[in-house]
Amino acid sequence: MLAFVAVSVVAWVGGYLVSRAISRHREFAADRGAAVITGNPGAMAAAIETISTEMAATPEEDLRDHAELNALFIVPADAKSRLVEVMQTHPDPEKRVERLSELAGEFEGR
């Protein structure tokens, strides 16, 4: 019975991580498709930067509520970790803009 639970947990975690990876890949594909359709990857990159800048300026929670706990951690409580990146459904905006910049270079080379 314990082996069944362990296998189930491993399968669930594996499926969860794979679905997140597929979601990030599809987001890159959507960015590329939009850039190809519009013919302007720079505009797409600018839109992503605008959205991410505005979203970064709006905190989801008041981090001051947890500021007193930062002294107890080696890494601050609000720091982003690699584990969080693996769990995300969307890639970082910086990576999306980087790929669109590469695509813009390909468009200019035509």
C-alpha positions in Angstrom: 0.0 0.0 0.0 2.8 2.4 0.9 4.5 1.7 -2.5 1.3 2.6 -4.3 1.0 5.9 -2.5 4.7 6.7 -3.2 4.3 5.8 -6.9 1.1 7.9 -7.0 2.8 10.9 -5.4 5.8 10.7 -7.8 3.4 10.3 -10.8 1.4 13.3 -9.7 4.5 15.5 -9.1 5.9 14.4 -12.5 2.7 15.2 -14.3 2.4 18.5 -12.6 5.9 19.6 -13.6 5.4 18.3 -17.1 2.1 20.2 -17.5 3.9 23.4 -16.3 6.7 22.9 -18.7 4.3 22.4 -21.6 2.4 25.6 -20.6 5.6 27.6 -20.7 6.6 26.1 -24.1 3.1 27.0 -25.5 3.5 30.5 -24.2 6.8 30.9 -26.2 5.0 29.4 -29.2 2.1 31.9 -28.9 4.6 34.8 -28.7 6.3 33.6 -31.8 3.0 33.1 -33.6 1.8 36.6 -32.7 5.1 38.1 -33.8 5.0 36.2 -37.2 1.4 37.2 -37.8 1.9 40.9 -37.0 5.4 41.0 -38.5 6.6 43.1 -35.6 8.3 41.2 -32.8 9.5 44.4 -31.2 5.9 45.6 -30.6 5.1 42.2 -28.9 8.3 42.5 -26.7 7.3 46.1 -25.8 3.8 44.9 -24.8 5.2 42.2 -22.6 7.6 44.6 -20.9 4.8 47.1 -20.3 2.6 44.4 -18.8 5.3 43.0 -16.6 6.4 46.4 -15.4 2.8 47.3 -14.4 2.3 43.9 -12.8 5.6 44.2 -10.8 4.5 47.5 -9.5 1.3 46.0 -8.0 2.2 43.7 -5.1 -0.1 40.7 -4.6 0.3 41.0 -0.8 1.8 43.4 1.6 5.3 42.1 2.1 5.7 44.3 5.2 3.5 41.8 7.0 6.4 39.3 6.7 9.4 41.7 7.0 10.1 40.8 10.6 10.7 37.2 9.5 13.5 38.0 7.1 16.0 38.0 9.9 15.3 34.3 10.4 16.0 33.3 6.8 19.3 33.0 4.9 17.3 34.1 1.8 14.6 36.8 2.3 11.0 35.4 2.4 10.1 37.3 -0.8 13.0 36.0 -2.8 12.2 34.1 -6.0 13.7 30.6 -6.1 14.3 28.1 -8.9 11.5 25.9 -7.5 9.1 28.8 -8.0 10.3 29.1 -11.7 9.6 25.4 -12.3 6.1 25.8 -10.9 5.2 28.8 -13.1 2.8 28.4 -16.1 4.3 31.3 -17.9 8.0 32.0 -18.6 9.7 35.1 -17.2 8.9 38.2 -19.2 12.7 38.8 -19.7 13.1 35.4 -21.4 10.0 36.1 -23.6 11.4 39.5 -24.6 14.9 37.9 -25.3 13.4 35.3 -27.6 11.3 38.0 -29.4 14.5 40.1 -29.8 16.1 37.1 -31.5 13.1 36.7 -33.7 13.3 40.4 -34.6 16.9 39.8 -35.7 15.7 37.0 -37.9 13.1 39.2 -39.5 15.7 41.9 -40.2 18.0 39.3 -41.8 15.3 38.5 -44.5 
